[in-house]
């Protein structure tokens, strides 16, 4: 059990799952390879649900290479002499480990050794070979038909696109137009702790004074004596410092040192007005690939998500998230989620991890179409507080709730953390008449099915707000108004 806003472990996901999130780690370099780039900062990943076990926090492609075809020596000689079919294209730099170091998705492909006595594998190999042969034969017939057509004297006319630059002009409201406008205001963040550990993530220009908005888990490693930098899409890199961070919200503000005078803040939308089905555009640096743009829609709203750092050393973060199917991967954390106008509706923060636990043996989960973003209305309120005082302020009800139970509501525990009282004396819950054992089932019009869901909903408010709480006691249902209190800092 844990106090309401401390979340020392990531709770089991509620039926409207608090989605656990994990931060990916960078694979270690092999042999005498140069020192690895910092690990991608996680797009937080939703923790598995096993009782009260914590989930993993934000927390990447394909191997290259080709096996010989079935044509035999005659075809090989024919291909070598320049005959048809032409040889496969050369492996690009990113496919053989060149151009920027070795990566899990850059390793050459090696066909596995055949296993005796397994006819199914042979059958699959034959199917693959058949597909390749069919493609080759089809190409040959098409080529032969084209030659016959030309020999017949019939004219063949192709249509080419205009080379006039005006022909490449794109509408400002198109994805290309929005990306062109937003990329110069999006940065790739590199954080390194005093112990040399760290990672990469994303962020975006919040104001003209040089403040960058991002996730706490992106910069946490550099918060105490580490190194922090932000690189813009034009390649210009600036040192930065942490202004304030809120672990519970997973929001942080950093500031550029010697910031340029021509900074262009991204426009902030009203995330309360977002509707399921609205188009989304995500920008960031997945797996360190800066300036990556992906698209999707808002696939759900008000999704309770509980996330924690994969190291297990941090407390949980809670959000009432926007869910999107735009591809979000480790390294996208902290980057903007935009609407169809190019305005920011959220901060990309977490992903539902793949069940396999990683891609290409990297140990880092990739997108399965379930990404989660902190609504920008909440992030903006947190950012203002961090810039003003350097520390977060959380609204609270002054009661400890169970984090490992779900389905029936958020139950006020019999005892608080360290044996303290579960209901703070003279606190908001106490004043409203709430007692240990009460089960909170609704906050305003939102159904509460677990402790994490209650915390996520409370944190969408501000201290001093009045909320209506519905609870059950002894089989009877009651409703009371509660004026939210406050807690300063993450301690």
N, C-alpha and C positions, 0 to 999 in steps of 0.2 A: 504494500500500500504506500501511497505517496500523497503529499499535499497537492492540492488542486493544481497549482501552477508550477510545481517543480518537476514533475514527470521524470523521476530518476530512471525510469525504464520506459521503453516504448510499449504502450499498452496494446492489448489485443485489439485488432481492428473491429470497429462496430459493424452492424449490418450494413450501414452506409459507411463503408470501411474507412477508419482513420488509416490512411495509406502509409505504410512505413517506407522510408526512403534511405538510400545509401550512397556514400561518397566513394567513387572508384579509386583504385590505386594504380599507379603506373607500373607496368611489368618491368622487372629488373633487366638490365642489359646483359647480353651474352658475351662470354669470352673477353676479348680486349676491346670491345666496343666502347666508344666515348661515353662519358657520364651521361645518364639519362636526363631527358627534359623533365621538369616537375610533373608529377601525376596530375591528370585532369581532375579538377574539383568536381565532386559528384553533383550530378543532378540528383537530388536526394532520392533515395529509393525506399519504397514502402516495406516495412518490416513484416516478416512472416508471422502468422497468427498462431501462437502456441501459448495459451494461457497468458501469463504476464510477461513472456519473453520479449525483449526489446527487438525492434526491427532494425534493419540496416539502413543508414542514411544515404543524398546525392552524392548516389553514386552516383568496345567501344562497343577490316572488312574482309575481303575475300582473298584467298591465296591465288597466286598467278602461276602460270606454267601450263604445259600441255603434254599429254601422253602421245606417243606415236600413233598414227592411224593404221588401219588394217591393210593398206594398199600393197605392202610387200616391197621387195627390192626394186622391181621394175618401175613402180610408181614413184618410189623415192628417187631413183635416178632421173626419171622424167621431170619431177619437181625441181631437182637440183639443177637441171639443164635449162630451167626457165619455162617449162611446160605448165599446162593447167592441171590441177588447180594450183593457184599461187600459194607460197608459204605463208604461215600465220604471221601476223604483225609482231614486231619486236615488243618485248615486255617493257612497259613504261617505267620511268625511274621509280615511281612509287610502288611498283610491283616487285622490284628485286632488292629493295632495301636502300636504293640510291636516293639522292636528293633529300637529305634531311635525317639520315639515321635509320636504324632498323626498327620496324614496327611489327606488331603481331599480325597485321593484315598485309605485310609486305613480303612475307616469307614465300619462297618458291614452292610450288606444289610438287609433291613426290607421290607417285602412284603406290599404293600399298602392295606388299608382297602377296601373291595369290595364296590362298589357304586351301590345302588339299582336302578333298572330300566335301566341299561346300558348294553344291551345284547351283544354289540360289545366287551366289556371288557371280558365278560364271554367266548365268542367265542375265543378270543385271548388266554385266559388262557387254554382253552381246546386244542388249537393247540399246545401250549407249552407242556402240559401234554402228548399229543399224541406223540410228538417228543421224549419226555423222555421215554415213554413206548416203542416206536419203538426201541429206542437204547437198552433198557433193554432186549426186546425180541430177538433182533438180537444177542446180546451178549450171551443169554442163548442158542440159537440154535447153535452158533459157538462152545460153550463149549461142548454141547451134541454131536455135530458131531466129535469133537476132541476125546472125550472119546470113541465113537463108533469106530473111526479109530484105536485107541490104542488097543481096545479090539479085533479088527480084526486081530491083529498080524502084521500089516504093520509097517515097520520102519519109524520113523520120525526123520529127521536129521536137526539140525540147524547149522548155520555157524556163528562163533564168530570172532570179530575183534581181531587182534593181540594185545597182551599185551606188546609187545616189544616197548620201548620208541621211537625207530627209526620210528615206524609206525605212530607216532604223529607229525613228523617233517613237518612243513609247509613252503611252498615256501615264500621267502622274499617278492615277488611281490604280494602275496595274500593279501586280506583285513586283515586277521589275522596277517600276517607278517608286514604289514605297520603299523597296530595299535600297535603291540608290540614295534616297533621302535619309534613311535611318542608319545605314552602315557607318557613315562618318561620325555618328554620335554614339556608336557602340564600341566597347573596348574589350580586349583580351587581358585578363588580370593574371599575373604571376605572383604567387605568394610563397615565401620561403622562411621557415622558422630558423631560430638560432642553431638548431641541431641539423640543419640542412634539409629537413623534410618539408614538403609543401605540395603544391599542385597548381593547376590552372583553372580558371573559370571565366566568367563574363560579367559585364556590367554596362551601364549606360549613363550618359551625361544627364545629371539631375538639374543643375543650374549653371549659370554663367560664372559663378565663383569657383568652379573647379570641383564641385562635389560629384562623386560617382555613386550610384545606388547599385547594390549587389546583395548577395547572400552572406550571412554570417559565416557559414561553413566554407565559403570560398577564401576568406581572408583570416580566419581564426588562427591558422598556424603562424602568421606573421604579426599577430597583434602584440606580442610581447618580445620586442627586440629583434624581430625578423626583418626581411626585406620584402618590399611590395612595389610593383610597377604595373602600369597600364599602357597597353599599346593600341593605337588607333588603326583604322583600316588603311590609312596611308603609310603605315609603318613607323610613324613617330612614337617614341616611347618616353614615358615620364615616370619618375619616381613618385610614390604616393605614400600617404600615411593614413592610419585608421583614425577616424574622428569619433566613431561610436558604433557599437554593435549590440544587437538584441538576440541572444541565443534562443529565447522562447519563441520569438517571431521568425527567426532565421533571416533577419534583415541586418544589413550593415551599410554604413556610409564611409567612404574613403575620400580623401582630397588630394588632387594632383599638386605636386610641388612645381613651382614655376609654370603654372597652367597658362596655356595660350589665351590670348584675348578674344579669339574668334570662336569660342565654344558655342555649340548649338544644342541646347537641351531638347530632349524629345518631348513631344506634347503628351500630357497625361490625360487619359480618358476618365469617365465616371464608370468604374467597374460594376456599380450597382445596376447599371442599365444594360449590361451584357445579357444576351439571350442565347440559349442553347441553339446551336446551328449557325451562329455567327462565324464568319471566316476569321482565321487567325494566321499570323506570320510570326515565327520564332527566329530570333537571330542570336548567334553565339559562337562558341569555339568548341564544338564537340570533339573530344579526344585530341584537343589542341589544334584542330583545323579551323583557324580563325575565319571570321566573316562568312560563316555558313548560314544560309537562309533556307528554312523549310516552311511548309504551309499545312493547314488543316482547318478544323472547326472547333468551336467550343462544344465539347461532347457532354458536359455536365457542369452544374454550378453547385456551390455550397457543399463540396465534397470534404468531409472531415478527414484530415490527413495527419498522422503522427509520424514524425521522422526523427532519426538520430544519426549521429556520425557513426560510420562503420567501425571505428576504433572501439566503440563502446564506452569511451571515456567521457562523453558529453551527455548532458541532459537532453530530454526530448524537446522537439519543436512541434508546435501545433498550428495548423492553418485550416481555414474554411475555404478550400481551394477552388480555383477554376480548373476544370479538367479539359485537356485538349488531346487530339490525336496527331497534332503536328509533331514531327520526329524530334524528340528531345533526348540527348545522350549526356553522359558524363562530360563536363566542360561547358555545357549550355547553362549551367547554374548561374544565376545572377543576371542573365541576359533578358532583354525585353520580350514580352509576348504582345504583339500588336494586333489591332483590329483592322478592318478593311480600309480605314482612313489613314492608317499608319500611326495611330495614337496608342500609347501604352495602356494595356488593360491588366497586366500582371507581370510578376517577376518569376521566370522559370526556375523551379526549385527542386522538384522531385520527380522520380519516375517509378512505375511499378516494375520491379526487376523481372527478367526472364527466369523461368523456373530452372533453366540449365545452369544459372549462376555465372554466365560469362560467354564471351564470343571468342572463338579461335583459341581457347585455352588461356585467355588473358586474365580471367578472374573479374572482368568488368562487365556488368550487364549493359545491354543496349536497349533501344526503344522497342516496346511492344505495342505502341499506340496508346499508352496511358501515361500522359505527362500531367504534372500539377504545377500550378502557378499561384503565388500569393497575390490576391486581388490588389490592384494598385491603390485603391482607396485606403486600405489598411497600411500598406507599405509607406504611403505618403505621410500618414499620421505618425508612424514610427520614425521616419526619416527626419521630420521636423523636430521631434523630441531629441533625437540623437545629435542633430546639429546644434540645438539650443543648449543642451545640458551634458551631452556625451554619454548619457545612460538611458535605458528604456524605462517606461512606466507601464505597468500592467494593471488592467481592471480585475478585481477579484470579488468573490462573494464571501470570503472568510470562512470557508469550510473545506475539509479534506474529503475527496471523493475517491472511490475505488477505480483503479485504472485497468484492472484485469477482468472486469465483468462487463458483459454486453447483452443487449437484447431487450431488457426491461427498463432501462434508464440508468441514471448516474446515482449510485448509492452513497450517501454520506457515511463515512466509516465510523467505527466506534472509537477509534483513537487517531490522532494525527501523527505526523512524523516525530520520531524520537519519544513517543509516549505522551506527546502534548495533547491538548484538547482538540477534538476533531472540528469543533465549531468555535471560532475565535470569540472570546468574551467581548460583548458590546460591538461586535463586527456586523457587517451587513446581514449575514444569514441569521445571526443571533437576534438582531433587532426585528427580523421578519418572522421569528418564531420557529425557524428550522432546527431540527435536532438530529443527533446520530441515528442512523437507521432509516431516515426518510429517503425515499427514492424519487429523484427529480426526473420527470418525464417530458416536460416541455419548457422551453424558454421563449417567451412570446409565442409566436406561431410555429416554431420549429420543434419537431419531435426530437427528444434526446434519448438515445439508445445506449449511451456509455459515458464514462468519465471523460475520455478524450473529445468526444463530440461536444460535451458541455463546455469544456475549456476552450475549444476552437470557436464556439459561438460567443462565449463571454468576451473573448479577445477581439471580436469584431466591433466591440463597443469601447467607450472611453470611461475612465473613472468619473463617477458622478451621474452617469446615465441610470435611468430607472428601467428595470426590466420586470416582466411578469413571469413568475416561476410557478409551474404546476408540479405538485408532488403528491406521492401516496404515503399514507401512514395508517397502519392497521387496516388496510383494505379500503380506506376512504380516500377520496381525492380532494385536495385543497389547492387554492391559488392565492399567492401573495405577491405584493410588489416589493422588489429589492433594489435599493440604491447601491450601486457598485462602489466598492472601496478601491484603494490602489496599493500597489507594491512597487517600489523603486529598485531597479537593478536586477541582475540575474542570480544573485546569491540567495 
